Structures are given as C-alpha cells and as structure tokens.
Amino acid sequence: MVSWEDISARLKEISLLEKTLALLSWDQETYMPPSGARVRSEEISLVVRLWHERICDPVWDEILNSFVSRDDLSTDQKRILEIFKRDRDKEVKIPVDLATALATAVSEAFQAWHEAKKASDFSLFLPALDKVFQLSLVKAAALGYERQRAYDAFLDLHEEGLTEEVFDPIAHETLGIMQRVREAIQEKGTPPAKDFLRQVYPREKQKSLCEWLLPCLGFDTQRGRLDTSPHPFSTTLARDDVRLTTRYDEHDPFVALYGVLHEAGHGLYEQGFLSEWEHTPLAQAVSLGIHESQSRFWENQIGRSLEFLEWIWPTMQHIFSPLLDGWTPQKIFHAVNEVKPSLIRTEADEVTYGLHILVRYEIEKKLFHGEIGLGDAPEVWNSLYHQYLGITPPDEARGILQDIHWSHGSFGYFPTYLLGNLYAAQWYATMQKTLDISSLVKKGEFGPLLQWMRENIHYHGRRYEAEVLVKRISGEPLRPRFFAQYLKGRYEAVYGISLSLS
Amino acid sequence: MVSWEDISARLKEISLLEKTLALLSWDQETYMPPSGARVRSEEISLVVRLWHERICDPVWDEILNSFVSRDDLSTDQKRILEIFKRDRDKEVKIPVDLATALATAVSEAFQAWHEAKKASDFSLFLPALDKVFQLSLVKAAALGYERQRAYDAFLDLHEEGLTEEVFDPIAHETLGIMQRVREAIQEKGTPPAKDFLRQVYPREKQKSLCEWLLPCLGFDTQRGRLDTSPHPFSTTLARDDVRLTTRYDEHDPFVALYGVLHEAGHGLYEQGFLSEWEHTPLAQAVSLGIHESQSRFWENQIGRSLEFLEWIWPTMQHIFSPLLDGWTPQKIFHAVNEVKPSLIRTEADEVTYGLHILVRYEIEKKLFHGEIGLGDAPEVWNSLYHQYLGITPPDEARGILQDIHWSHGSFGYFPTYLLGNLYAAQWYATMQKTLDISSLVKKGEFGPLLQWMRENIHYHGRRYEAEVLVKRISGEPLRPRFFAQYLKGRYEAVYGISLSLS
C-alpha cells in the first residue's frame, strides 16, 4: 500500500511542475524578448510531458482504485484523491497521439487565426479551425459524454459538472434579464459625460495608483506582484507568489484600475488557500466560474460602486492632480457604468457582456449538435449579435474573429465567464445579509469582505463542488435572479431610471 | 548503436532543463516577491534532480564508451561527445549522498555567512564553513586529482585544466605587475576630481542611457533584455534569450554604465554561438575565465578608454543635461580609471582587483594544503591585504566575510576572474594588430570588434580548450605581459606618469 507520505510527495512533484509551467508562461507574456519564443515553447512542451508522465504513472491506478476503503486516510486525504482521480481520468483518457495531433492543429490554427484576423477574413481561418474542431470531437468521444451531447464533455472540462441541460435554463433566464436592462437603458438612459478621457494620465502615476490599491484590498505584495502585459491576466507561481498584470491606457486611468481590481480578485482567491493543503486540490480553485466570480465581484460589485469611487476619489485626485478637477465620484460612477452594446466582448460592460457570451454559447451548441457547419458560423454570429445586442459587426475581425479561444480548441470555455457574473451577484446578496458592504467600502474597509470570501470560498479549495458550494453559502442553487437584483440596484442608481425585472 | 538523432535529442532535453533552471533563478533575482522563495527552491531542486537523472542515465555509458571509433559521426559530433563525457564524468563521480550532504551544508553555511557578515564575526561562520570545507575535500577526492593536490580538482571544476602548477607562475608574475602599478600611482599619481558624484542622476535617465547603449554595442535586444537586480549578472535562457541586469546608483551614472558594459560582454558571447549547435557544448562558453575576458574587454579595454568616453559624451550630456556641464571626457577618463587600494573586491579598480583575487587564491591553497586551518584564515587574510594592497580591513565584514563564494563551496572560483583580465588584455593586443581599435571606438563603430570576437571566440563554442584557443588566436599561451602592456598604456595616459613594467 502506498503511504500518504509517498502520495503527497507525488502530488507535490506534479504541482511543482505546474508552477514551473506557470513561470515559463508568465515570463513569456511579460518580459521574454521576441526571439525567446521558439525555445520557450520547447521548454513548455518538455515540462508538460514530464507532468503528463507523472499524472499517468501506473502507480496511481493502484492508489486510486483502493483509497476509498483505506482506514489510514482522513476524510480530507480521501477527498484529495477523489478529485485527483477525476482530473487524472480526463488526462489519461486522451490518447497521446490525439494530444499530439491537437497540439499541432492548435498551433497551426493559432497562426491562421492571427492572419485571418489581420485580414478580417474568416475563410482564412476555416480550414485550420475545422481541423481543431474535428479533433475536438474525437477528444469529446475520448472523454465520454451522455445522450450524444459531445458539447457536454467540453463544458465539463472547463466547469466541472456543467452540461447543456444545466446551463440552458440559466442562459435563457439571463438572456431575458440582460436584454431588458439593455433595452431600458437604451430607451430611457442618458449617456454619461466622458470628457475626462481627453487628457493624458501618465503611466507611472497610474501604476503608482494600482500599486497603492493592491494592499488596500488585502492583496499581500510580499506574496505577489503586479506587472504589465497586453492582455491582463493573473497566474499562480505558488500560493505565496501570485502574479497579476494589467495594461495602461494613457487616456483612461480606469482601464488599468479595473484591470487590477479584476485580476486582484483572482489573485486574492489564490492567496487565500490554506498553506497546509498546498500542492493538493484542496488548495485549488473550485472552477473557472467560481474563479471568475472573485474577479467580477471585486471589479464590478465593489469597484464600480459609488462608495468605492467615493473612497478612492481623494487619492485619484491627488495622484492625477489637476487632471480630475471638476469631476466627481457621481459623474465617474455614471461613466464607468455606461451600458452600451458594443462589438468587442472584452470591452463590454457587465450588462451586455453576457450577451456576447450567449452568442458564442449558442454557436458552439449548434456546431456540436451538427445543426450548422463552421462555414455557417459567421452568418449565425452576425444574426445573433443583431438579435441579442441590436448591432451587426461591420467586419469579421470585429465579429467572429475577435476571440482566441477556438483557435486553442477551448470550446465550452465562454459560459464560465457568464457564470462568474452570476455567482458574484449571488455572493453579493448573501454577504449583504451579514455585512454592511456599502459603508465598509465607503471607508475602504475591505478586510471583512475578504474575510467573508476567505471563510466561505477560499479556505475550502476544492472541498466542495460549485453546485454544493453555492448552496452551502446562499442556501440555494445558482439563481440568475440575484444578478437581476444586483443589476436593478446598480443601474437604477447609475441612470436614475426604474427597471422592472421580475 | 544509439543514433545521432537520439543523442542530440537527449542533449537537447538536458539543455532545456538547464535553461528552465536559468529562468527559475533569473526570476528569483529580479522579480520574485520575497515569499516566493520557499517554493522556488523546491522547484529548483526538482529540476536539478530531473537534470541529474538525465545526465546519469546509463544509456550514456554505451554512447560515450564507443563513439570514438564510430564512422557515422562527424568530427564536430565526436567533439561534442568528448566534452559531454568530461562534464558528465564530473557529475557522475559525485555520489548522491555527498551531493545531498553538500547541498544541506551549503544552505546552512549561506545562512551562517549572512548572519556572520551582519555581525562582522567570522567565528559565527566558522562551524558551518568547516562542514562545507570538509565535504569539499571529500568531493575533491571523488573528482580525483594528482600529486595530493586536492585544490586542483576545484580549480579544474571552474576552469578546465587549471592547476596550481599552471596558475602559480601566472599569479606570481601578475602580482608583481599589479603591485608596481599600484605603488607607482600611489607615489606619483594625482587623485581625480569626482565632484560629479555630488548630483542626482535620475534612475529613469540612467536606464534610458543603458537601453540606448546595448544595441550600439551589437547586443540584440530582440534576443535579450536588461533588468535590474542588486547584484548585476547575466544569464542565458536561450541563445536567443539572454538576460542582463544592472544596478543603479543615483549619484553615479557610471555604476550602471559599467555594469551594463560588463554584463553585455557576457551577453554578447552567449548571443554569439552558432544556432546550428544550440543545446550542445559547441554552443557553450569555453570556461569562466574566457567568459570573464569578454565582460572585462567591453567594460575596461573599451568602456574605460578615452575614445569610448569621447564617443558617448554627447549622448550622456544630452540625457543628463545640465548635470555634466563643465565636465569633459578627459576628466571623466581620469575619474573612472582611478586606482586606489580598497577593501571590497567587487568595487576594486582593474589594477588592484587582481590583488584581491590573489589574497583569496593564496588562502585557498594554504587551506587545501593543510598549511593553515579555517580558524587562521582571518589573520592570513588581513596580513595578505596588508602585504598586497597596503591596507588592513577594519572589521571582518569588510574583510574575510565579504564574499559569498565559500559559503557556496565555490573554492577555486576566484582565479577565473583574474584570468579574465589577463585574457582580455591578450585579445586586445592581438586585435590591435588587425584593427585600429581606437579610431573605431571613437566613432562608436563596435561592429568590427564584435566580429573579431565572434570569429575568434564566440563561433567556436567549446571546440577548443582555453589553452588551445589562446594560442590559436594570439600565437602564444596566456602571458601576463599583455596585461602589463595594457596597464602601462592605460595608466600612463590616465595619470600622466611613466610606468616601468618590464
């Protein structure tokens, strides 16, 4: 029988390889000079292979087939093995040949996507994307799924337990909510003044604002840092080494500010796991959706609140003086919460963001159901944008070619973003019952909010699945009505209009 | 028989692990937040173990015992295996137990050194250092040496082929040269004016000067970059990804400038290997001494020349305007070439630098010969400083505790620094025969100098041992008289005195 000591040493080795991979990627996105890319991708392949070998090591079969009945393991230890078994099964099920073929196809598709986007011509992407898609169908078959729902295999890969059956009603309800808010605002709302964007906010000053903000939120800068990258992200090199990035727009200090709030939300989660479970699934995030709920909560529920702006205002005025003279938190509150249908998902406000997601979800479903072919996707894309957002992309670059995900074969990923928004709203409503969030935020006292997240979410790692966690915390399953409730409160205040969402 | 394809795939995997280690260390020195250290050292241990396993793989025994007589391998391929065999033998000879014991002892000694240095008390370092030293004697025995010269094993570890017998006459001759120059300057030289140090040179401006300088030297910034660290260094993440660091002193822009010139010298070497031999010893530096010759050449022979200062002067004046008004290249030439015995090796000028080295060399020899014990070392240190440099350290922090090397068990390392100075002078004299260095440097035309280095040194990687290389290039073995000749030229110009060194 393999001892726990041996088991946890094996888990640790796997984890250390994952963290090494995280560094290789972090550096690639932040500091690596352009010509470093070739060898870097070879290093990444090598470390992935070493990681894969350890995951697939047959010794695990013995461990994972017998642990349930062992008396010498604690409940936590058994939970760790249960989760690891599930993760490992997914890894083991993919034949090496398939993984290699997919890696090659993805690498070609990424190039093709890049060129197609530049030329704004989906047909240049189509053949390479088709190869990725066909291989993805094979991958779904390898992973297994029920009732001919191949897409479920991909949904589950990004959000454990998610299926079309689970997500469809959520999508339907959320679609209605978002459309009603969007329409009401488009009809009755007054667009905000945004002339503060006509000035130049020096990058160094923006950076110092962000650096100042992080510890205020509770982000431990001894255990993490902030850098710059074209696409903001966060990554975990260790529980005690969490890296965030943001980007700076010289004309809009809120791009970096909300970038940092978003990434700090991810980072606070990663810093909040218990050190005793480091290198095990009990020190990992529940799911992408739950991870996104952390970033959205700090970015939107907190960061875009009037109270937050009132709190941060004196500091911003001081740092950027005299650029913000004549502006008030109330005016900025309107500006940073503007709702307006737009073409690009990553630039969308939180009301229309989910509509971008549902366009993608519907297309992915149709593709996996065989209802449409990839060649039809641009047309469906445009028609759904018209239907959901009331706009039509003027070209494919700003339409179906905008996202990198499909070139990576990351089908089924998009829904997790929307789940993040929904979970965040549900946390907010629940937290509200025991904490006076508004007055805490107004004073910049974020400690109790973070502690709530720590105790309810972070400390548990993957002890509970998302479905169980949300019930434990809020007493009920994920419900879009919390999102509706949050949007109503927020946007009635922003636009001074009344929203009926019941 | 193992195919060349298989052999080179194995070499590549070893190389990729080395490069991954280089990234783990680079990040540790530059960006890693303090609390990242614990997991980082575990990652490094893991990757070192994976690397070691691949080096020691028994398949190599078969390959390395039979390659000499194989018809299917080219001369270059055989040379690669010959060098790899030599490197591997050293690695294989160290029993795992010994390596582990040394790693533990070194880690303890590093802590002890740190504390002893802070308290300026060598006795706090002594027990831990003694453990490292005793284990180092065992290591020397494992590596093997002739005529009871255990120190030779360590010299060879850092500079292949170096022995006391080889280095003693060089040390003796160089000691005489350096002492005569030092004494003459102390007697007859006028100290330079240095009031330009009383101003503040903004870090950002210094950085922009350094960033501007690198491509002028021929350093390819698409294949490398410059960062900041407390102790400047350079490291190679790939032939096409060479990282340099420097440090900034707000009062002295020449600290960063010469730091960058030094590290760029290392970096130019690493960027100069042939891509066809990437991941093999033919794309590696000959030795630490030859590596150091590259950094010293660019820092001293070139960077501290009057011509270089004349060339860079307008740019420096422009960047720091008006701080350098009233100064001239001639005055700066004097200031940056000041010769003055000082306590700290890393801050020493190029004349007295070697004296610091020889103090350490003499002590290491005596320790390995058993002539003195570690407890006697501080006294010997102080007396040699008095003898060579005419000064006595006021405390142990600025005396025997200043270097990190012994805590690492890096005995036999110091001589390579001095060899670097000697080689650099010999390259300079040889290059002079075909290139008008002065007028090229005056015009900022560094291309031909770099090309000379490329063709004579860089492109060959480890094809020739240092001893062979120096004869190929200059027609004779390493001769300290080139160093004497260089010092005479430089310091007669700097101080306007006459130096007799024959």
Boltz contact constraints between the chains, C-beta under 6 A:
constraints:
  - contact:
      token1: [A, 16]
      token2: [B, 42]
      max_distance: 6.0
  - contact:
      token1: [A, 16]
      token2: [B, 43]
      max_distance: 6.0
  - contact:
      token1: [A, 16]
      token2: [B, 46]
      max_distance: 6.0
  - contact:
      token1: [A, 20]
      token2: [B, 43]
      max_distance: 6.0
  - contact:
      token1: [A, 33]
      token2: [B, 222]
      max_distance: 6.0
  - contact:
      token1: [A, 33]
      token2: [B, 223]
      max_distance: 6.0
  - contact:
      token1: [A, 33]
      token2: [B, 224]
      max_distance: 6.0
  - contact:
      token1: [A, 33]
      token2: [B, 225]
      max_distance: 6.0
  - contact:
      token1: [A, 33]
      token2: [B, 241]
      max_distance: 6.0
  - contact:
      token1: [A, 34]
      token2: [B, 222]
      max_distance: 6.0
  - contact:
      token1: [A, 35]
      token2: [B, 222]
      max_distance: 6.0
  - contact:
      token1: [A, 35]
      token2: [B, 223]
      max_distance: 6.0
  - contact:
      token1: [A, 35]
      token2: [B, 240]
      max_distance: 6.0
  - contact:
      token1: [A, 36]
      token2: [B, 238]
      max_distance: 6.0
  - contact:
      token1: [A, 36]
      token2: [B, 240]
      max_distance: 6.0
  - contact:
      token1: [A, 36]
      token2: [B, 241]
      max_distance: 6.0
  - contact:
      token1: [A, 39]
      token2: [B, 238]
      max_distance: 6.0
  - contact:
      token1: [A, 42]
      token2: [B, 16]
      max_distance: 6.0
  - contact:
      token1: [A, 43]
      token2: [B, 16]
      max_distance: 6.0
  - contact:
      token1: [A, 43]
      token2: [B, 20]
      max_distance: 6.0
  - contact:
      token1: [A, 46]
      token2: [B, 16]
      max_distance: 6.0
  - contact:
      token1: [A, 222]
      token2: [B, 33]
      max_distance: 6.0
  - contact:
      token1: [A, 222]
      token2: [B, 34]
      max_distance: 6.0
  - contact:
      token1: [A, 222]
      token2: [B, 35]
      max_distance: 6.0
  - contact:
      token1: [A, 223]
      token2: [B, 33]
      max_distance: 6.0
  - contact:
      token1: [A, 223]
      token2: [B, 35]
      max_distance: 6.0
  - contact:
      token1: [A, 224]
      token2: [B, 33]
      max_distance: 6.0
  - contact:
      token1: [A, 225]
      token2: [B, 33]
      max_distance: 6.0
  - contact:
      token1: [A, 238]
      token2: [B, 36]
      max_distance: 6.0
  - contact:
      token1: [A, 238]
      token2: [B, 39]
      max_distance: 6.0
  - contact:
      token1: [A, 240]
      token2: [B, 35]
      max_distance: 6.0
  - contact:
      token1: [A, 240]
      token2: [B, 36]
      max_distance: 6.0
  - contact:
      token1: [A, 241]
      token2: [B, 33]
      max_distance: 6.0
  - contact:
      token1: [A, 241]
      token2: [B, 36]
      max_distance: 6.0
